[in-house]
């Protein structure tokens, strides 16, 4: 039998972690599925060593963890961003599951829920599924979403 979780968040980047923060604060049952083995995969593996944020530190604002350092007008390095994300997950006890990639999301109309299958061959049922993907603030809308019934609400975080 599949595990039941109220909400499954697919992807543990900044958007997924922010949503997880709010669900955690509200005491809502949820899990974040992250395909990489550690937080901050894009920062760890898709940025050069000397890369820094292109916005000042004071604009670093994941919910509940606004920048508190002594250099608000400076720019976090790649490694500092990774550490920030690691500490964020740890300090708020966010339920992130690593090395888990969602491979299929199916509606179960009989139970008014969704079945999420993963690369581990496991599946989970959820009332809500959030696909929190997207790199460089551009929508990454899966082609299969066009086949969803019209009563399933789909929005991009930029709307």
N, CA, C and O atoms as a GROMACS GRO file, in nm:
protein
  636
    1UNK      N    1   0.084  -0.119   0.000
    1UNK     CA    2   0.000   0.000   0.000
    1UNK      C    3   0.089   0.125   0.000
    1UNK      O    4   0.192   0.128   0.067
    2UNK      N    5   0.049   0.225  -0.074
    2UNK     CA    6   0.126   0.349  -0.086
    2UNK      C    7   0.113   0.433   0.041
    2UNK      O    8   0.010   0.434   0.107
    3UNK      N    9   0.221   0.502   0.072
    3UNK     CA   10   0.221   0.597   0.183
    3UNK      C   11   0.125   0.711   0.149
    3UNK      O   12   0.115   0.750   0.033
    4UNK      N   13   0.055   0.765   0.250
    4UNK     CA   14  -0.030   0.882   0.227
    4UNK      C   15   0.033   1.003   0.293
    4UNK      O   16   0.071   1.000   0.410
    5UNK      N   17   0.045   1.110   0.215
    5UNK     CA   18   0.097   1.238   0.262
    5UNK      C   19   0.000   1.345   0.210
    5UNK      O   20  -0.043   1.337   0.095
    6UNK      N   21  -0.034   1.443   0.292
    6UNK     CA   22  -0.129   1.545   0.247
    6UNK      C   23  -0.077   1.621   0.126
    6UNK      O   24  -0.151   1.643   0.030
    7UNK      N   25   0.053   1.661   0.129
    7UNK     CA   26   0.110   1.736   0.017
    7UNK      C   27   0.248   1.682  -0.016
    7UNK      O   28   0.330   1.661   0.073
    8UNK      N   29   0.273   1.661  -0.144
    8UNK     CA   30   0.405   1.624  -0.192
    8UNK      C   31   0.457   1.741  -0.274
    8UNK      O   32   0.391   1.789  -0.366
    9UNK      N   33   0.578   1.786  -0.238
    9UNK     CA   34   0.645   1.893  -0.311
    9UNK      C   35   0.755   1.827  -0.392
    9UNK      O   36   0.844   1.763  -0.335
   10UNK      N   37   0.750   1.842  -0.521
   10UNK     CA   38   0.852   1.784  -0.607
   10UNK      C   39   0.956   1.892  -0.635
   10UNK      O   40   0.926   1.994  -0.697
   11UNK      N   41   1.076   1.870  -0.589
   11UNK     CA   42   1.195   1.956  -0.603
   11UNK      C   43   1.220   2.037  -0.477
   11UNK      O   44   1.131   2.106  -0.426
   12UNK      N   45   1.342   2.029  -0.428
   12UNK     CA   46   1.383   2.095  -0.305
   12UNK      C   47   1.470   2.216  -0.327
   12UNK      O   48   1.565   2.238  -0.252
   13UNK      N   49   1.439   2.295  -0.428
   13UNK     CA   50   1.510   2.422  -0.447
   13UNK      C   51   1.446   2.529  -0.360
   13UNK      O   52   1.372   2.498  -0.267
   14UNK      N   53   1.475   2.653  -0.390
   14UNK     CA   54   1.427   2.763  -0.306
   14UNK      C   55   1.275   2.769  -0.300
   14UNK      O   56   1.219   2.796  -0.194
   15UNK      N   57   1.207   2.746  -0.412
   15UNK     CA   58   1.060   2.750  -0.412
   15UNK      C   59   1.003   2.635  -0.329
   15UNK      O   60   0.913   2.657  -0.247
   16UNK      N   61   1.054   2.515  -0.349
   16UNK     CA   62   1.005   2.400  -0.273
   16UNK      C   63   1.032   2.412  -0.125
   16UNK      O   64   0.948   2.377  -0.042
   17UNK      N   65   1.150   2.463  -0.090
   17UNK     CA   66   1.185   2.481   0.051
   17UNK      C   67   1.099   2.590   0.116
   17UNK      O   68   1.059   2.576   0.232
   18UNK      N   69   1.071   2.696   0.044
   18UNK     CA   70   0.986   2.802   0.097
   18UNK      C   71   0.846   2.750   0.127
   18UNK      O   72   0.790   2.779   0.233
   19UNK      N   73   0.791   2.674   0.035
   19UNK     CA   74   0.659   2.615   0.058
   19UNK      C   75   0.663   2.520   0.177
   19UNK      O   76   0.573   2.521   0.260
   20UNK      N   77   0.768   2.438   0.185
   20UNK     CA   78   0.783   2.346   0.296
   20UNK      C   79   0.789   2.419   0.430
   20UNK      O   80   0.732   2.374   0.529
   21UNK      N   81   0.857   2.532   0.432
   21UNK     CA   82   0.865   2.614   0.554
   21UNK      C   83   0.724   2.652   0.601
   21UNK      O   84   0.691   2.634   0.718
   22UNK      N   85   0.642   2.703   0.509
   22UNK     CA   86   0.508   2.747   0.548
   22UNK      C   87   0.419   2.629   0.589
   22UNK      O   88   0.343   2.641   0.685
   23UNK      N   89   0.428   2.518   0.518
   23UNK     CA   90   0.349   2.401   0.556
   23UNK      C   91   0.393   2.347   0.692
   23UNK      O   92   0.310   2.305   0.773
   24UNK      N   93   0.524   2.350   0.719
   24UNK     CA   94   0.576   2.306   0.848
   24UNK      C   95   0.522   2.396   0.959
   24UNK      O   96   0.478   2.347   1.063
   25UNK      N   97   0.526   2.525   0.938
   25UNK     CA   98   0.476   2.620   1.039
   25UNK      C   99   0.328   2.599   1.067
   25UNK      O  100   0.282   2.621   1.179
   26UNK      N  101   0.253   2.555   0.966
   26UNK     CA  102   0.110   2.531   0.986
   26UNK      C  103   0.080   2.390   1.036
   26UNK      O  104  -0.036   2.354   1.057
   27UNK      N  105   0.185   2.310   1.055
   27UNK     CA  106   0.166   2.173   1.103
   27UNK      C  107   0.103   2.082   1.001
   27UNK      O  108   0.038   1.983   1.036
   28UNK      N  109   0.121   2.113   0.874
   28UNK     CA  110   0.060   2.032   0.767
   28UNK      C  111   0.156   1.921   0.723
   28UNK      O  112   0.275   1.943   0.704
   29UNK      N  113   0.099   1.805   0.707
   29UNK     CA  114   0.174   1.687   0.665
   29UNK      C  115   0.220   1.703   0.520
   29UNK      O  116   0.139   1.725   0.430
   30UNK      N  117   0.350   1.690   0.500
   30UNK     CA  118   0.404   1.703   0.365
   30UNK      C  119   0.543   1.643   0.358
   30UNK      O  120   0.604   1.609   0.460
   31UNK      N  121   0.592   1.630   0.236
   31UNK     CA  122   0.728   1.582   0.212
   31UNK      C  123   0.780   1.650   0.086
   31UNK      O  124   0.705   1.680  -0.007
   32UNK      N  125   0.912   1.675   0.085
   32UNK     CA  126   0.978   1.734  -0.031
   32UNK      C  127   1.062   1.624  -0.095
   32UNK      O  128   1.146   1.564  -0.028
   33UNK      N  129   1.041   1.598  -0.223
   33UNK     CA  130   1.119   1.499  -0.296
   33UNK      C  131   1.227   1.573  -0.375
   33UNK      O  132   1.196   1.654  -0.462
   34UNK      N  133   1.352   1.544  -0.344
   34UNK     CA  134   1.465   1.609  -0.411
   34UNK      C  135   1.550   1.503  -0.477
   34UNK      O  136   1.595   1.409  -0.411
   35UNK      N  137   1.573   1.517  -0.607
   35UNK     CA  138   1.646   1.414  -0.680
   35UNK      C  139   1.795   1.413  -0.652
   35UNK      O  140   1.860   1.310  -0.672
   36UNK      N  141   1.852   1.524  -0.606
   36UNK     CA  142   1.995   1.526  -0.577
   36UNK      C  143   2.020   1.467  -0.438
   36UNK      O  144   1.927   1.440  -0.362
   37UNK      N  145   2.147   1.448  -0.407
   37UNK     CA  146   2.183   1.384  -0.279
   37UNK      C  147   2.204   1.484  -0.167
   37UNK      O  148   2.221   1.445  -0.051
   38UNK      N  149   2.203   1.614  -0.199
   38UNK     CA  150   2.227   1.718  -0.099
   38UNK      C  151   2.151   1.844  -0.136
   38UNK      O  152   2.109   1.860  -0.251
   39UNK      N  153   2.134   1.936  -0.040
   39UNK     CA  154   2.071   2.064  -0.073
   39UNK      C  155   2.158   2.148  -0.166
   39UNK      O  156   2.280   2.132  -0.170
   40UNK      N  157   2.094   2.234  -0.241
   40UNK     CA  158   2.167   2.330  -0.324
   40UNK      C  159   2.240   2.270  -0.442
   40UNK      O  160   2.350   2.312  -0.474
   41UNK      N  161   2.180   2.172  -0.506
   41UNK     CA  162   2.247   2.102  -0.616
   41UNK      C  163   2.291   2.198  -0.727
   41UNK      O  164   2.404   2.187  -0.776
   42UNK      N  165   2.206   2.290  -0.767
   42UNK     CA  166   2.243   2.383  -0.874
   42UNK      C  167   2.362   2.468  -0.830
   42UNK      O  168   2.452   2.496  -0.910
   43UNK      N  169   2.362   2.510  -0.704
   43UNK     CA  170   2.474   2.590  -0.655
   43UNK      C  171   2.601   2.508  -0.643
   43UNK      O  172   2.710   2.558  -0.672
   44UNK      N  173   2.590   2.384  -0.602
   44UNK     CA  174   2.708   2.298  -0.587
   44UNK      C  175   2.770   2.258  -0.720
   44UNK      O  176   2.892   2.254  -0.734
   45UNK      N  177   2.686   2.229  -0.816
   45UNK     CA  178   2.732   2.161  -0.937
   45UNK      C  179   2.714   2.238  -1.067
   45UNK      O  180   2.761   2.193  -1.172
   46UNK      N  181   2.648   2.351  -1.064
   46UNK     CA  182   2.623   2.425  -1.187
   46UNK      C  183   2.669   2.571  -1.176
   46UNK      O  184   2.622   2.657  -1.250
   47UNK      N  185   2.758   2.597  -1.084
   47UNK     CA  186   2.817   2.730  -1.067
   47UNK      C  187   2.968   2.713  -1.054
   47UNK      O  188   3.015   2.614  -0.997
   48UNK      N  189   3.044   2.808  -1.106
   48UNK     CA  190   3.189   2.800  -1.091
   48UNK      C  191   3.227   2.840  -0.948
   48UNK      O  192   3.149   2.904  -0.879
   49UNK      N  193   3.347   2.801  -0.906
   49UNK     CA  194   3.391   2.820  -0.767
   49UNK      C  195   3.384   2.964  -0.720
   49UNK      O  196   3.352   2.988  -0.603
   50UNK      N  197   3.412   3.060  -0.806
   50UNK     CA  198   3.416   3.201  -0.765
   50UNK      C  199   3.281   3.272  -0.782
   50UNK      O  200   3.272   3.393  -0.764
   51UNK      N  201   3.178   3.198  -0.816
   51UNK     CA  202   3.047   3.258  -0.840
   51UNK      C  203   2.992   3.319  -0.712
   51UNK      O  204   3.006   3.261  -0.604
   52UNK      N  205   2.929   3.436  -0.723
   52UNK     CA  206   2.861   3.499  -0.610
   52UNK      C  207   2.721   3.539  -0.654
   52UNK      O  208   2.693   3.551  -0.773
   53UNK      N  209   2.634   3.560  -0.556
   53UNK     CA  210   2.501   3.611  -0.587
   53UNK      C  211   2.514   3.745  -0.658
   53UNK      O  212   2.608   3.820  -0.632
   54UNK      N  213   2.423   3.774  -0.747
   54UNK     CA  214   2.429   3.904  -0.814
   54UNK      C  215   2.334   4.004  -0.750
   54UNK      O  216   2.307   4.111  -0.807
   55UNK      N  217   2.284   3.970  -0.634
   55UNK     CA  218   2.205   4.062  -0.553
   55UNK      C  219   2.270   4.072  -0.416
   55UNK      O  220   2.331   3.975  -0.370
   56UNK      N  221   2.259   4.186  -0.349
   56UNK     CA  222   2.323   4.201  -0.219
   56UNK      C  223   2.262   4.107  -0.114
   56UNK      O  224   2.147   4.064  -0.125
   57UNK      N  225   2.341   4.078  -0.012
   57UNK     CA  226   2.300   3.984   0.092
   57UNK      C  227   2.167   4.020   0.157
   57UNK      O  228   2.090   3.931   0.192
   58UNK      N  229   2.138   4.150   0.173
   58UNK     CA  230   2.015   4.189   0.240
   58UNK      C  231   1.891   4.144   0.163
   58UNK      O  232   1.782   4.142   0.218
   59UNK      N  233   1.908   4.108   0.036
   59UNK     CA  234   1.794   4.058  -0.041
   59UNK      C  235   1.776   3.907  -0.027
   59UNK      O  236   1.682   3.851  -0.083
   60UNK      N  237   1.863   3.842   0.047
   60UNK     CA  238   1.849   3.698   0.072
   60UNK      C  239   1.736   3.681   0.172
   60UNK      O  240   1.748   3.718   0.289
   61UNK      N  241   1.625   3.625   0.124
   61UNK     CA  242   1.504   3.626   0.206
   61UNK      C  243   1.423   3.498   0.198
   61UNK      O  244   1.302   3.505   0.174
   62UNK      N  245   1.481   3.383   0.216
   62UNK     CA  246   1.395   3.266   0.231
   62UNK      C  247   1.312   3.291   0.356
   62UNK      O  248   1.363   3.345   0.454
   63UNK      N  249   1.185   3.254   0.354
   63UNK     CA  250   1.098   3.285   0.468
   63UNK      C  251   1.154   3.232   0.599
   63UNK      O  252   1.195   3.117   0.610
   64UNK      N  253   1.154   3.320   0.698
   64UNK     CA  254   1.202   3.282   0.830
   64UNK      C  255   1.353   3.287   0.846
   64UNK      O  256   1.404   3.263   0.956
   65UNK      N  257   1.426   3.319   0.740
   65UNK     CA  258   1.572   3.317   0.747
   65UNK      C  259   1.632   3.432   0.667
   65UNK      O  260   1.722   3.412   0.584
   66UNK      N  261   1.582   3.551   0.692
   66UNK     CA  262   1.635   3.667   0.624
   66UNK      C  263   1.780   3.688   0.667
   66UNK      O  264   1.820   3.647   0.776
   67UNK      N  265   1.857   3.750   0.583
   67UNK     CA  266   2.000   3.771   0.608
   67UNK      C  267   2.021   3.847   0.739
   67UNK      O  268   1.958   3.949   0.764
   68UNK      N  269   2.110   3.794   0.824
   68UNK     CA  270   2.139   3.854   0.954
   68UNK      C  271   2.287   3.884   0.972
   68UNK      O  272   2.328   3.922   1.082
   69UNK      N  273   2.368   3.868   0.870
   69UNK     CA  274   2.512   3.883   0.882
   69UNK      C  275   2.558   4.027   0.894
   69UNK      O  276   2.477   4.119   0.901
   70UNK      N  277   2.690   4.044   0.896
   70UNK     CA  278   2.748   4.176   0.916
   70UNK      C  279   2.789   4.244   0.785
   70UNK      O  280   2.858   4.347   0.788
   71UNK      N  281   2.748   4.189   0.671
   71UNK     CA  282   2.784   4.248   0.542
   71UNK      C  283   2.660   4.253   0.451
   71UNK      O  284   2.657   4.185   0.348
   72UNK      N  285   2.559   4.332   0.488
   72UNK     CA  286   2.435   4.333   0.412
   72UNK      C  287   2.452   4.377   0.266
   72UNK      O  288   2.373   4.337   0.181
   73UNK      N  289   2.552   4.457   0.238
   73UNK     CA  290   2.572   4.504   0.101
   73UNK      C  291   2.671   4.418   0.023
   73UNK      O  292   2.701   4.448  -0.093
   74UNK      N  293   2.720   4.311   0.086
   74UNK     CA  294   2.810   4.218   0.018
   74UNK      C  295   2.733   4.118  -0.065
   74UNK      O  296   2.611   4.129  -0.079
   75UNK      N  297   2.804   4.022  -0.121
   75UNK     CA  298   2.743   3.922  -0.208
   75UNK      C  299   2.789   3.783  -0.164
   75UNK      O  300   2.909   3.755  -0.162
   76UNK      N  301   2.693   3.697  -0.129
   76UNK     CA  302   2.727   3.562  -0.084
   76UNK      C  303   2.798   3.484  -0.193
   76UNK      O  304   2.764   3.493  -0.311
   77UNK      N  305   2.897   3.408  -0.151
   77UNK     CA  306   2.967   3.319  -0.244
   77UNK      C  307   2.884   3.193  -0.267
   77UNK      O  308   2.786   3.168  -0.197
   78UNK      N  309   2.924   3.118  -0.365
   78UNK     CA  310   2.857   2.991  -0.395
   78UNK      C  311   2.851   2.903  -0.271
   78UNK      O  312   2.745   2.850  -0.238
   79UNK      N  313   2.963   2.888  -0.201
   79UNK     CA  314   2.966   2.802  -0.083
   79UNK      C  315   2.881   2.856   0.030
   79UNK      O  316   2.822   2.779   0.106
   80UNK      N  317   2.873   2.988   0.043
   80UNK     CA  318   2.788   3.046   0.147
   80UNK      C  319   2.640   3.021   0.117
   80UNK      O  320   2.561   2.999   0.209
   81UNK      N  321   2.603   3.025  -0.009
   81UNK     CA  322   2.464   2.996  -0.047
   81UNK      C  323   2.431   2.851  -0.014
   81UNK      O  324   2.324   2.822   0.040
   82UNK      N  325   2.522   2.760  -0.046
   82UNK     CA  326   2.500   2.618  -0.015
   82UNK      C  327   2.482   2.599   0.136
   82UNK      O  328   2.391   2.529   0.180
   83UNK      N  329   2.568   2.661   0.214
   83UNK     CA  330   2.559   2.652   0.361
   83UNK      C  331   2.427   2.710   0.411
   83UNK      O  332   2.363   2.654   0.500
   84UNK      N  333   2.386   2.822   0.353
   84UNK     CA  334   2.259   2.885   0.389
   84UNK      C  335   2.142   2.788   0.367
   84UNK      O  336   2.055   2.775   0.453
   85UNK      N  337   2.141   2.720   0.252
   85UNK     CA  338   2.034   2.625   0.222
   85UNK      C  339   2.039   2.505   0.316
   85UNK      O  340   1.935   2.459   0.364
   86UNK      N  341   2.158   2.454   0.343
   86UNK     CA  342   2.173   2.340   0.437
   86UNK      C  343   2.120   2.377   0.575
   86UNK      O  344   2.045   2.300   0.636
   87UNK      N  345   2.158   2.494   0.623
   87UNK     CA  346   2.114   2.538   0.756
   87UNK      C  347   1.964   2.565   0.760
   87UNK      O  348   1.899   2.541   0.862
   88UNK      N  349   1.910   2.614   0.651
   88UNK     CA  350   1.767   2.640   0.643
   88UNK      C  351   1.688   2.511   0.663
   88UNK      O  352   1.594   2.506   0.743
   89UNK      N  353   1.725   2.409   0.592
   89UNK     CA  354   1.656   2.280   0.603
   89UNK      C  355   1.669   2.224   0.744
   89UNK      O  356   1.572   2.175   0.802
   90UNK      N  357   1.789   2.232   0.798
   90UNK     CA  358   1.815   2.178   0.932
   90UNK      C  359   1.742   2.256   1.041
   90UNK      O  360   1.680   2.197   1.129
   91UNK      N  361   1.750   2.389   1.035
   91UNK     CA  362   1.693   2.468   1.144
   91UNK      C  363   1.541   2.461   1.150
   91UNK      O  364   1.484   2.474   1.259
   92UNK      N  365   1.474   2.441   1.038
   92UNK     CA  366   1.329   2.434   1.038
   92UNK      C  367   1.278   2.290   1.027
   92UNK      O  368   1.158   2.267   1.016
   93UNK      N  369   1.370   2.193   1.031
   93UNK     CA  370   1.334   2.050   1.027
   93UNK      C  371   1.243   2.018   0.909
   93UNK      O  372   1.140   1.953   0.923
   94UNK      N  373   1.284   2.066   0.792
   94UNK     CA  374   1.203   2.043   0.672
   94UNK      C  375   1.217   1.898   0.626
   94UNK      O  376   1.328   1.845   0.623
   95UNK      N  377   1.106   1.835   0.591
   95UNK     CA  378   1.106   1.692   0.556
   95UNK      C  379   1.150   1.666   0.411
   95UNK      O  380   1.069   1.631   0.325
   96UNK      N  381   1.279   1.684   0.387
   96UNK     CA  382   1.333   1.665   0.252
   96UNK      C  383   1.385   1.522   0.240
   96UNK      O  384   1.458   1.473   0.326
   97UNK      N  385   1.345   1.456   0.134
   97UNK     CA  386   1.395   1.321   0.103
   97UNK      C  387   1.485   1.333  -0.019
   97UNK      O  388   1.442   1.374  -0.126
   98UNK      N  389   1.612   1.296   0.000
   98UNK     CA  390   1.712   1.310  -0.105
   98UNK      C  391   1.721   1.184  -0.191
   98UNK      O  392   1.681   1.075  -0.150
   99UNK      N  393   1.773   1.203  -0.310
   99UNK     CA  394   1.791   1.094  -0.408
   99UNK      C  395   1.657   1.031  -0.445
   99UNK      O  396   1.650   0.912  -0.474
  100UNK      N  397   1.553   1.111  -0.444
  100UNK     CA  398   1.419   1.064  -0.481
  100UNK      C  399   1.369   1.154  -0.593
  100UNK      O  400   1.349   1.274  -0.574
  101UNK      N  401   1.349   1.095  -0.708
  101UNK     CA  402   1.302   1.169  -0.826
  101UNK      C  403   1.163   1.119  -0.862
  101UNK      O  404   1.142   1.000  -0.881
  102UNK      N  405   1.070   1.210  -0.870
  102UNK     CA  406   0.934   1.173  -0.913
  102UNK      C  407   0.939   1.138  -1.061
  102UNK      O  408   0.991   1.215  -1.142
  103UNK      N  409   0.884   1.024  -1.095
  103UNK     CA  410   0.883   0.981  -1.235
  103UNK      C  411   0.744   0.984  -1.297
  103UNK      O  412   0.729   0.982  -1.419
  104UNK      N  413   0.642   0.990  -1.211
  104UNK     CA  414   0.505   0.990  -1.264
  104UNK      C  415   0.412   1.048  -1.159
  104UNK      O  416   0.424   1.018  -1.040
  105UNK      N  417   0.318   1.131  -1.204
  105UNK     CA  418   0.211   1.181  -1.119
  105UNK      C  419   0.080   1.147  -1.188
  105UNK      O  420   0.057   1.187  -1.302
  106UNK      N  421  -0.004   1.072  -1.120
  106UNK     CA  422  -0.132   1.030  -1.177
  106UNK      C  423  -0.245   1.068  -1.084
  106UNK      O  424  -0.234   1.058  -0.962
  107UNK      N  425  -0.355   1.112  -1.144
  107UNK     CA  426  -0.472   1.143  -1.064
  107UNK      C  427  -0.545   1.014  -1.030
  107UNK      O  428  -0.561   0.927  -1.115
  108UNK      N  429  -0.588   1.003  -0.906
  108UNK     CA  430  -0.670   0.892  -0.862
  108UNK      C  431  -0.807   0.950  -0.831
  108UNK      O  432  -0.835   0.988  -0.717
  109UNK      N  433  -0.893   0.957  -0.932
  109UNK     CA  434  -1.022   1.024  -0.917
  109UNK      C  435  -1.112   0.951  -0.818
  109UNK      O  436  -1.201   1.011  -0.758
  110UNK      N  437  -1.089   0.823  -0.802
  110UNK     CA  438  -1.169   0.745  -0.707
  110UNK      C  439  -1.149   0.795  -0.565
  110UNK      O  440  -1.244   0.798  -0.486
  111UNK      N  441  -1.026   0.834  -0.532
  111UNK     CA  442  -0.992   0.878  -0.396
  111UNK      C  443  -0.970   1.029  -0.388
  111UNK      O  444  -0.933   1.080  -0.282
  112UNK      N  445  -0.992   1.101  -0.498
  112UNK     CA  446  -0.966   1.245  -0.501
  112UNK      C  447  -0.826   1.277  -0.453
  112UNK      O  448  -0.806   1.363  -0.367
  113UNK      N  449  -0.730   1.207  -0.509
  113UNK     CA  450  -0.591   1.226  -0.470
  113UNK      C  451  -0.501   1.200  -0.591
  113UNK      O  452  -0.549   1.179  -0.702
  114UNK      N  453  -0.373   1.203  -0.566
  114UNK     CA  454  -0.273   1.180  -0.671
  114UNK      C  455  -0.179   1.070  -0.624
  114UNK      O  456  -0.151   1.055  -0.505
  115UNK      N  457  -0.131   0.996  -0.720
  115UNK     CA  458  -0.030   0.894  -0.692
  115UNK      C  459   0.100   0.941  -0.756
  115UNK      O  460   0.106   0.968  -0.876
  116UNK      N  461   0.204   0.951  -0.674
  116UNK     CA  462   0.335   0.993  -0.722
  116UNK      C  463   0.428   0.873  -0.714
  116UNK      O  464   0.450   0.816  -0.607
  117UNK      N  465   0.482   0.835  -0.829
  117UNK     CA  466   0.576   0.723  -0.838
  117UNK      C  467   0.716   0.783  -0.847
  117UNK      O  468   0.736   0.887  -0.909
  118UNK      N  469   0.813   0.715  -0.785
  118UNK     CA  470   0.950   0.767  -0.782
  118UNK      C  471   1.047   0.669  -0.846
  118UNK      O  472   1.012   0.555  -0.877
  119UNK      N  473   1.170   0.715  -0.864
  119UNK     CA  474   1.276   0.631  -0.918
  119UNK      C  475   1.310   0.514  -0.827
  119UNK      O  476   1.376   0.421  -0.871
  120UNK      N  477   1.267   0.516  -0.707
  120UNK     CA  478   1.293   0.407  -0.612
  120UNK      C  479   1.187   0.298  -0.621
  120UNK      O  480   1.189   0.201  -0.545
  121UNK      N  481   1.094   0.315  -0.715
  121UNK     CA  482   0.990   0.215  -0.731
  121UNK      C  483   0.880   0.226  -0.627
  121UNK      O  484   0.792   0.141  -0.620
  122UNK      N  485   0.885   0.331  -0.547
  122UNK     CA  486   0.784   0.351  -0.445
  122UNK      C  487   0.682   0.450  -0.495
  122UNK      O  488   0.706   0.525  -0.590
  123UNK      N  489   0.568   0.451  -0.429
  123UNK     CA  490   0.468   0.549  -0.465
  123UNK      C  491   0.404   0.603  -0.337
  123UNK      O  492   0.407   0.539  -0.232
  124UNK      N  493   0.348   0.721  -0.349
  124UNK     CA  494   0.279   0.784  -0.238
  124UNK      C  495   0.152   0.848  -0.290
  124UNK      O  496   0.147   0.895  -0.404
  125UNK      N  497   0.050   0.850  -0.207
  125UNK     CA  498  -0.075   0.917  -0.238
  125UNK      C  499  -0.073   1.052  -0.169
  125UNK      O  500  -0.021   1.064  -0.057
  126UNK      N  501  -0.129   1.153  -0.235
  126UNK     CA  502  -0.135   1.287  -0.176
  126UNK      C  503  -0.259   1.360  -0.225
  126UNK      O  504  -0.305   1.339  -0.337
  127UNK      N  505  -0.313   1.445  -0.139
  127UNK     CA  506  -0.424   1.531  -0.181
  127UNK      C  507  -0.375   1.642  -0.271
  127UNK      O  508  -0.446   1.687  -0.361
  128UNK      N  509  -0.250   1.686  -0.248
  128UNK     CA  510  -0.193   1.798  -0.323
  128UNK      C  511  -0.054   1.760  -0.372
  128UNK      O  512   0.022   1.696  -0.300
  129UNK      N  513  -0.022   1.800  -0.494
  129UNK     CA  514   0.113   1.784  -0.547
  129UNK      C  515   0.155   1.919  -0.603
  129UNK      O  516   0.084   1.981  -0.682
  130UNK      N  517   0.274   1.963  -0.560
  130UNK     CA  518   0.330   2.088  -0.611
  130UNK      C  519   0.459   2.054  -0.684
  130UNK      O  520   0.550   1.994  -0.626
  131UNK      N  521   0.466   2.092  -0.810
  131UNK     CA  522   0.588   2.072  -0.887
  131UNK      C  523   0.662   2.206  -0.884
  131UNK      O  524   0.628   2.298  -0.958
  132UNK      N  525   0.762   2.213  -0.797
  132UNK     CA  526   0.832   2.340  -0.770
  132UNK      C  527   0.965   2.345  -0.845
  132UNK      O  528   1.071   2.362  -0.785
  133UNK      N  529   0.958   2.332  -0.976
  133UNK     CA  530   1.079   2.332  -1.056
  133UNK      C  531   1.094   2.464  -1.130
  133UNK      O  532   1.001   2.544  -1.137
  134UNK      N  533   1.209   2.484  -1.184
  134UNK     CA  534   1.234   2.601  -1.264
  134UNK      C  535   1.369   2.659  -1.229
  134UNK      O  536   1.401   2.680  -1.112
  135UNK      N  537   1.448   2.682  -1.329
  135UNK     CA  538   1.580   2.737  -1.309
  135UNK      C  539   1.585   2.875  -1.372
  135UNK      O  540   1.530   2.896  -1.480
  136UNK      N  541   1.648   2.967  -1.306
  136UNK     CA  542   1.664   3.103  -1.356
  136UNK      C  543   1.531   3.176  -1.372
  136UNK      O  544   1.515   3.257  -1.463
  137UNK      N  545   1.437   3.149  -1.284
  137UNK     CA  546   1.309   3.218  -1.277
  137UNK      C  547   1.226   3.208  -1.405
  137UNK      O  548   1.142   3.294  -1.432
  138UNK      N  549   1.249   3.107  -1.483
  138UNK     CA  550   1.167   3.083  -1.601
  138UNK      C  551   1.078   2.962  -1.575
  138UNK      O  552   1.124   2.862  -1.520
  139UNK      N  553   0.952   2.970  -1.615
  139UNK     CA  554   0.863   2.856  -1.592
  139UNK      C  555   0.912   2.731  -1.664
  139UNK      O  556   0.955   2.738  -1.780
  140UNK      N  557   0.906   2.620  -1.596
  140UNK     CA  558   0.932   2.490  -1.657
  140UNK      C  559   0.802   2.412  -1.641
  140UNK      O  560   0.782   2.342  -1.542
  141UNK      N  561   0.718   2.423  -1.738
  141UNK     CA  562   0.587   2.360  -1.730
  141UNK      C  563   0.590   2.230  -1.810
  141UNK      O  564   0.608   2.233  -1.932
  142UNK      N  565   0.574   2.117  -1.741
  142UNK     CA  566   0.580   1.989  -1.811
  142UNK      C  567   0.473   1.977  -1.919
  142UNK      O  568   0.359   2.018  -1.898
  143UNK      N  569   0.508   1.921  -2.031
  143UNK     CA  570   0.415   1.906  -2.143
  143UNK      C  571   0.291   1.826  -2.102
  143UNK      O  572   0.181   1.852  -2.151
  144UNK      N  573   0.309   1.727  -2.013
  144UNK     CA  574   0.196   1.644  -1.974
  144UNK      C  575   0.088   1.722  -1.899
  144UNK      O  576  -0.024   1.675  -1.886
  145UNK      N  577   0.122   1.841  -1.850
  145UNK     CA  578   0.022   1.920  -1.776
  145UNK      C  579  -0.092   1.965  -1.867
  145UNK      O  580  -0.200   1.997  -1.818
  146UNK      N  581  -0.070   1.969  -1.996
  146UNK     CA  582  -0.176   2.006  -2.090
  146UNK      C  583  -0.290   1.903  -2.090
  146UNK      O  584  -0.402   1.934  -2.129
  147UNK      N  585  -0.259   1.781  -2.045
  147UNK     CA  586  -0.359   1.674  -2.043
  147UNK      C  587  -0.442   1.672  -1.914
  147UNK      O  588  -0.534   1.592  -1.902
  148UNK      N  589  -0.409   1.759  -1.817
  148UNK     CA  590  -0.483   1.761  -1.691
  148UNK      C  591  -0.624   1.812  -1.714
  148UNK      O  592  -0.646   1.899  -1.798
  149UNK      N  593  -0.720   1.760  -1.641
  149UNK     CA  594  -0.857   1.812  -1.651
  149UNK      C  595  -0.861   1.960  -1.612
  149UNK      O  596  -0.778   2.006  -1.535
  150UNK      N  597  -0.956   2.032  -1.664
  150UNK     CA  598  -0.964   2.177  -1.641
  150UNK      C  599  -0.992   2.213  -1.495
  150UNK      O  600  -0.967   2.327  -1.455
  151UNK      N  601  -1.043   2.120  -1.416
  151UNK     CA  602  -1.072   2.152  -1.276
  151UNK      C  603  -0.948   2.141  -1.187
  151UNK      O  604  -0.956   2.168  -1.067
  152UNK      N  605  -0.834   2.102  -1.244
  152UNK     CA  606  -0.708   2.100  -1.168
  152UNK      C  607  -0.642   2.236  -1.186
  152UNK      O  608  -0.607   2.276  -1.297
  153UNK      N  609  -0.626   2.306  -1.075
  153UNK     CA  610  -0.569   2.441  -1.081
  153UNK      C  611  -0.418   2.432  -1.097
  153UNK      O  612  -0.349   2.368  -1.017
  154UNK      N  613  -0.367   2.498  -1.200
  154UNK     CA  614  -0.223   2.503  -1.227
  154UNK      C  615  -0.182   2.649  -1.233
  154UNK      O  616  -0.241   2.726  -1.309
  155UNK      N  617  -0.083   2.687  -1.156
  155UNK     CA  618  -0.030   2.821  -1.164
  155UNK      C  619   0.120   2.820  -1.157
  155UNK      O  620   0.180   2.731  -1.096
  156UNK      N  621   0.178   2.918  -1.219
  156UNK     CA  622   0.322   2.939  -1.206
  156UNK      C  623   0.343   3.038  -1.093
  156UNK      O  624   0.259   3.125  -1.071
  157UNK      N  625   0.453   3.026  -1.022
  157UNK     CA  626   0.478   3.111  -0.906
  157UNK      C  627   0.490   3.257  -0.944
  157UNK      O  628   0.485   3.343  -0.856
  158UNK      N  629   0.505   3.289  -1.072
  158UNK     CA  630   0.520   3.426  -1.118
  158UNK      C  631   0.385   3.490  -1.149
  158UNK      O  632   0.380   3.607  -1.189
  159UNK      N  633   0.276   3.415  -1.133
  159UNK     CA  634   0.144   3.471  -1.166
  159UNK      C  635   0.080   3.538  -1.049
  159UNK      O  636  -0.031   3.590  -1.061
   0.00000   0.00000   0.00000
